[in-house]
Amino acid sequence: MNNKEFTLKCSLEKGVSQKGNEYEYLALKITDTYVKRVFLESAEKELLLNNNKSLNPFGK
């Protein structure tokens, strides 16, 4: 199987559940009309924030 490399635009975003709880997710822009929400565990989020400060819109 051949591996293919590609680049997706993504951002760390906040949302509010129907119960009123805040949550964060990684929004992957798959196409111009489709965004996939990926819910990260705490350790995964910390890795992203520590390795790429431009993904951190919340100043944490």
Distance bins in CASP14 RR format, pairs under 12 A and 6 or more apart:
PFRMAT RR
TARGET T0000
AUTHOR 0000-0000-0000
RMODE 2
METHOD distances of the structure
MODEL  1
6 28 0 0 0 0 0 1 0 0 0 0 0
6 30 0 0 0 0 0 1 0 0 0 0 0
7 28 0 0 0 0 0 1 0 0 0 0 0
7 29 0 0 0 0 0 1 0 0 0 0 0
7 30 0 0 0 0 0 1 0 0 0 0 0
8 26 0 0 0 0 0 1 0 0 0 0 0
8 27 0 0 0 0 0 1 0 0 0 0 0
8 28 1 0 1 0 0 0 0 0 0 0 0
8 29 1 0 0 1 0 0 0 0 0 0 0
8 30 1 0 0 1 0 0 0 0 0 0 0
8 31 0 0 0 0 1 0 0 0 0 0 0
8 34 0 0 0 0 0 1 0 0 0 0 0
8 35 0 0 0 0 0 1 0 0 0 0 0
8 36 0 0 0 0 1 0 0 0 0 0 0
8 38 0 0 0 0 0 1 0 0 0 0 0
9 26 0 0 0 0 0 1 0 0 0 0 0
9 27 0 0 0 0 1 0 0 0 0 0 0
9 28 1 0 0 1 0 0 0 0 0 0 0
9 29 1 0 1 0 0 0 0 0 0 0 0
9 30 0 0 0 0 1 0 0 0 0 0 0
9 31 0 0 0 0 0 1 0 0 0 0 0
9 32 0 0 0 0 0 1 0 0 0 0 0
9 34 0 0 0 0 0 1 0 0 0 0 0
9 35 0 0 0 0 1 0 0 0 0 0 0
9 36 0 0 0 0 0 1 0 0 0 0 0
9 54 0 0 0 0 0 1 0 0 0 0 0
9 55 0 0 0 0 0 1 0 0 0 0 0
10 25 0 0 0 0 0 1 0 0 0 0 0
10 26 1 0 1 0 0 0 0 0 0 0 0
10 27 1 0 0 1 0 0 0 0 0 0 0
10 28 1 0 1 0 0 0 0 0 0 0 0
10 29 1 0 0 1 0 0 0 0 0 0 0
10 30 0 0 0 0 1 0 0 0 0 0 0
10 35 0 0 0 0 1 0 0 0 0 0 0
10 36 0 0 0 0 1 0 0 0 0 0 0
10 37 0 0 0 0 0 1 0 0 0 0 0
10 38 0 0 0 0 1 0 0 0 0 0 0
10 40 0 0 0 0 0 1 0 0 0 0 0
10 48 0 0 0 0 1 0 0 0 0 0 0
10 52 0 0 0 0 0 1 0 0 0 0 0
10 54 0 0 0 0 0 1 0 0 0 0 0
10 55 1 0 0 1 0 0 0 0 0 0 0
10 57 0 0 0 0 0 1 0 0 0 0 0
11 24 0 0 0 0 0 1 0 0 0 0 0
11 25 0 0 0 0 1 0 0 0 0 0 0
11 26 1 0 0 1 0 0 0 0 0 0 0
11 27 1 0 1 0 0 0 0 0 0 0 0
11 28 0 0 0 0 1 0 0 0 0 0 0
11 29 0 0 0 0 1 0 0 0 0 0 0
11 35 0 0 0 0 1 0 0 0 0 0 0
11 36 0 0 0 0 0 1 0 0 0 0 0
11 37 0 0 0 0 0 1 0 0 0 0 0
11 38 0 0 0 0 0 1 0 0 0 0 0
11 48 0 0 0 0 0 1 0 0 0 0 0
11 52 0 0 0 0 0 1 0 0 0 0 0
11 54 0 0 0 0 1 0 0 0 0 0 0
11 55 1 0 0 1 0 0 0 0 0 0 0
11 56 0 0 0 0 0 1 0 0 0 0 0
11 57 1 0 0 1 0 0 0 0 0 0 0
11 58 0 0 0 0 0 1 0 0 0 0 0
12 23 0 0 0 0 0 1 0 0 0 0 0
12 24 1 0 0 1 0 0 0 0 0 0 0
12 25 1 0 0 1 0 0 0 0 0 0 0
12 26 1 0 1 0 0 0 0 0 0 0 0
12 27 1 0 0 1 0 0 0 0 0 0 0
12 28 0 0 0 0 0 1 0 0 0 0 0
12 37 0 0 0 0 0 1 0 0 0 0 0
12 38 0 0 0 0 0 1 0 0 0 0 0
12 39 0 0 0 0 0 1 0 0 0 0 0
12 40 0 0 0 0 1 0 0 0 0 0 0
12 44 0 0 0 0 0 1 0 0 0 0 0
12 45 1 0 0 1 0 0 0 0 0 0 0
12 46 0 0 0 0 0 1 0 0 0 0 0
12 48 1 0 0 1 0 0 0 0 0 0 0
12 49 1 0 0 1 0 0 0 0 0 0 0
12 52 0 0 0 0 1 0 0 0 0 0 0
12 53 0 0 0 0 0 1 0 0 0 0 0
12 54 0 0 0 0 1 0 0 0 0 0 0
12 55 1 0 1 0 0 0 0 0 0 0 0
12 56 1 0 0 1 0 0 0 0 0 0 0
12 57 1 0 0 1 0 0 0 0 0 0 0
12 58 1 0 0 1 0 0 0 0 0 0 0
12 59 0 0 0 0 0 1 0 0 0 0 0
12 60 0 0 0 0 1 0 0 0 0 0 0
13 22 0 0 0 0 0 1 0 0 0 0 0
13 23 0 0 0 0 1 0 0 0 0 0 0
13 24 1 0 0 1 0 0 0 0 0 0 0
13 25 1 0 0 1 0 0 0 0 0 0 0
13 26 1 0 0 1 0 0 0 0 0 0 0
13 27 1 0 1 0 0 0 0 0 0 0 0
13 28 0 0 0 0 0 1 0 0 0 0 0
13 29 0 0 0 0 0 1 0 0 0 0 0
13 35 0 0 0 0 1 0 0 0 0 0 0
13 36 0 0 0 0 0 1 0 0 0 0 0
13 37 0 0 0 0 1 0 0 0 0 0 0
13 38 0 0 0 0 0 1 0 0 0 0 0
13 39 0 0 0 0 0 1 0 0 0 0 0
13 40 0 0 0 0 0 1 0 0 0 0 0
13 45 0 0 0 0 0 1 0 0 0 0 0
13 55 0 0 0 0 0 1 0 0 0 0 0
13 56 0 0 0 0 0 1 0 0 0 0 0
13 57 1 0 0 1 0 0 0 0 0 0 0
13 58 0 0 0 0 1 0 0 0 0 0 0
14 20 0 0 0 0 0 1 0 0 0 0 0
14 21 0 0 0 0 0 1 0 0 0 0 0
14 22 1 0 0 1 0 0 0 0 0 0 0
14 23 1 0 0 1 0 0 0 0 0 0 0
14 24 1 0 1 0 0 0 0 0 0 0 0
14 25 0 0 0 0 1 0 0 0 0 0 0
14 26 0 0 0 0 0 1 0 0 0 0 0
14 27 0 0 0 0 0 1 0 0 0 0 0
14 37 0 0 0 0 0 1 0 0 0 0 0
14 57 0 0 0 0 1 0 0 0 0 0 0
14 58 1 0 0 1 0 0 0 0 0 0 0
14 60 0 0 0 0 0 1 0 0 0 0 0
15 21 0 0 0 0 1 0 0 0 0 0 0
15 22 1 0 0 1 0 0 0 0 0 0 0
15 23 1 0 1 0 0 0 0 0 0 0 0
15 24 1 0 0 1 0 0 0 0 0 0 0
15 25 1 0 0 1 0 0 0 0 0 0 0
15 27 0 0 0 0 0 1 0 0 0 0 0
15 37 0 0 0 0 1 0 0 0 0 0 0
15 39 0 0 0 0 0 1 0 0 0 0 0
15 58 0 0 0 0 0 1 0 0 0 0 0
16 22 1 0 1 0 0 0 0 0 0 0 0
16 23 1 0 0 1 0 0 0 0 0 0 0
16 24 0 0 0 0 0 1 0 0 0 0 0
16 25 0 0 0 0 0 1 0 0 0 0 0
17 23 1 0 0 1 0 0 0 0 0 0 0
17 24 0 0 0 0 0 1 0 0 0 0 0
17 25 0 0 0 0 0 1 0 0 0 0 0
17 39 0 0 0 0 0 1 0 0 0 0 0
22 58 0 0 0 0 0 1 0 0 0 0 0
23 37 0 0 0 0 1 0 0 0 0 0 0
23 38 0 0 0 0 0 1 0 0 0 0 0
23 39 1 0 0 1 0 0 0 0 0 0 0
23 40 0 0 0 0 0 1 0 0 0 0 0
23 42 0 0 0 0 0 1 0 0 0 0 0
23 45 0 0 0 0 0 1 0 0 0 0 0
24 37 0 0 0 0 0 1 0 0 0 0 0
24 38 0 0 0 0 0 1 0 0 0 0 0
24 39 0 0 0 0 1 0 0 0 0 0 0
24 40 1 0 0 1 0 0 0 0 0 0 0
24 41 0 0 0 0 0 1 0 0 0 0 0
24 42 0 0 0 0 0 1 0 0 0 0 0
24 44 0 0 0 0 0 1 0 0 0 0 0
24 45 1 0 0 1 0 0 0 0 0 0 0
24 46 0 0 0 0 0 1 0 0 0 0 0
24 48 0 0 0 0 0 1 0 0 0 0 0
24 49 0 0 0 0 0 1 0 0 0 0 0
24 55 0 0 0 0 0 1 0 0 0 0 0
24 56 0 0 0 0 0 1 0 0 0 0 0
24 57 0 0 0 0 0 1 0 0 0 0 0
24 58 0 0 0 0 1 0 0 0 0 0 0
24 60 0 0 0 0 1 0 0 0 0 0 0
25 35 0 0 0 0 1 0 0 0 0 0 0
25 36 0 0 0 0 1 0 0 0 0 0 0
25 37 1 0 1 0 0 0 0 0 0 0 0
25 38 1 0 0 1 0 0 0 0 0 0 0
25 39 1 0 1 0 0 0 0 0 0 0 0
25 40 1 0 0 1 0 0 0 0 0 0 0
25 41 0 0 0 0 0 1 0 0 0 0 0
25 44 0 0 0 0 0 1 0 0 0 0 0
25 45 0 0 0 0 1 0 0 0 0 0 0
25 48 0 0 0 0 0 1 0 0 0 0 0
26 35 0 0 0 0 0 1 0 0 0 0 0
26 36 0 0 0 0 1 0 0 0 0 0 0
26 37 1 0 0 1 0 0 0 0 0 0 0
26 38 1 0 1 0 0 0 0 0 0 0 0
26 39 1 0 0 1 0 0 0 0 0 0 0
26 40 1 0 1 0 0 0 0 0 0 0 0
26 41 0 0 0 0 0 1 0 0 0 0 0
26 44 0 0 0 0 1 0 0 0 0 0 0
26 45 0 0 0 0 1 0 0 0 0 0 0
26 47 0 0 0 0 0 1 0 0 0 0 0
26 48 1 0 0 1 0 0 0 0 0 0 0
26 49 0 0 0 0 0 1 0 0 0 0 0
26 52 0 0 0 0 0 1 0 0 0 0 0
26 55 0 0 0 0 1 0 0 0 0 0 0
26 56 0 0 0 0 0 1 0 0 0 0 0
26 57 0 0 0 0 0 1 0 0 0 0 0
27 34 0 0 0 0 0 1 0 0 0 0 0
27 35 1 0 1 0 0 0 0 0 0 0 0
27 36 1 0 0 1 0 0 0 0 0 0 0
27 37 1 0 0 1 0 0 0 0 0 0 0
27 38 1 0 0 1 0 0 0 0 0 0 0
27 39 0 0 0 0 0 1 0 0 0 0 0
27 40 0 0 0 0 0 1 0 0 0 0 0
27 55 0 0 0 0 0 1 0 0 0 0 0
27 57 0 0 0 0 0 1 0 0 0 0 0
28 34 0 0 0 0 1 0 0 0 0 0 0
28 35 1 0 0 1 0 0 0 0 0 0 0
28 36 1 0 1 0 0 0 0 0 0 0 0
28 37 1 0 0 1 0 0 0 0 0 0 0
28 38 1 0 0 1 0 0 0 0 0 0 0
28 39 0 0 0 0 0 1 0 0 0 0 0
28 40 0 0 0 0 0 1 0 0 0 0 0
29 35 1 0 1 0 0 0 0 0 0 0 0
29 36 0 0 0 0 1 0 0 0 0 0 0
29 37 0 0 0 0 0 1 0 0 0 0 0
29 38 0 0 0 0 0 1 0 0 0 0 0
30 36 1 0 1 0 0 0 0 0 0 0 0
30 37 0 0 0 0 0 1 0 0 0 0 0
30 38 0 0 0 0 0 1 0 0 0 0 0
38 44 0 0 0 0 1 0 0 0 0 0 0
38 45 0 0 0 0 0 1 0 0 0 0 0
38 48 0 0 0 0 0 1 0 0 0 0 0
39 45 0 0 0 0 1 0 0 0 0 0 0
40 46 0 0 0 0 1 0 0 0 0 0 0
40 47 0 0 0 0 1 0 0 0 0 0 0
40 48 1 0 0 1 0 0 0 0 0 0 0
40 49 0 0 0 0 0 1 0 0 0 0 0
40 55 0 0 0 0 0 1 0 0 0 0 0
41 47 0 0 0 0 1 0 0 0 0 0 0
41 48 0 0 0 0 0 1 0 0 0 0 0
42 48 0 0 0 0 0 1 0 0 0 0 0
42 49 0 0 0 0 0 1 0 0 0 0 0
42 60 0 0 0 0 0 1 0 0 0 0 0
43 49 0 0 0 0 0 1 0 0 0 0 0
43 50 0 0 0 0 0 1 0 0 0 0 0
44 50 0 0 0 0 0 1 0 0 0 0 0
44 51 0 0 0 0 0 1 0 0 0 0 0
44 55 0 0 0 0 0 1 0 0 0 0 0
45 51 0 0 0 0 0 1 0 0 0 0 0
45 52 0 0 0 0 0 1 0 0 0 0 0
45 55 0 0 0 0 1 0 0 0 0 0 0
45 56 0 0 0 0 1 0 0 0 0 0 0
45 58 0 0 0 0 0 1 0 0 0 0 0
45 60 0 0 0 0 1 0 0 0 0 0 0
46 52 0 0 0 0 0 1 0 0 0 0 0
46 55 0 0 0 0 0 1 0 0 0 0 0
46 56 0 0 0 0 0 1 0 0 0 0 0
46 60 0 0 0 0 1 0 0 0 0 0 0
47 55 0 0 0 0 0 1 0 0 0 0 0
48 54 0 0 0 0 0 1 0 0 0 0 0
48 55 1 0 1 0 0 0 0 0 0 0 0
48 56 0 0 0 0 1 0 0 0 0 0 0
48 57 0 0 0 0 0 1 0 0 0 0 0
48 60 0 0 0 0 0 1 0 0 0 0 0
49 55 1 0 0 1 0 0 0 0 0 0 0
49 56 1 0 1 0 0 0 0 0 0 0 0
49 57 0 0 0 0 0 1 0 0 0 0 0
49 58 0 0 0 0 1 0 0 0 0 0 0
49 59 0 0 0 0 1 0 0 0 0 0 0
49 60 1 0 0 1 0 0 0 0 0 0 0
50 56 0 0 0 0 1 0 0 0 0 0 0
50 60 0 0 0 0 0 1 0 0 0 0 0
53 59 0 0 0 0 1 0 0 0 0 0 0
53 60 0 0 0 0 0 1 0 0 0 0 0
END
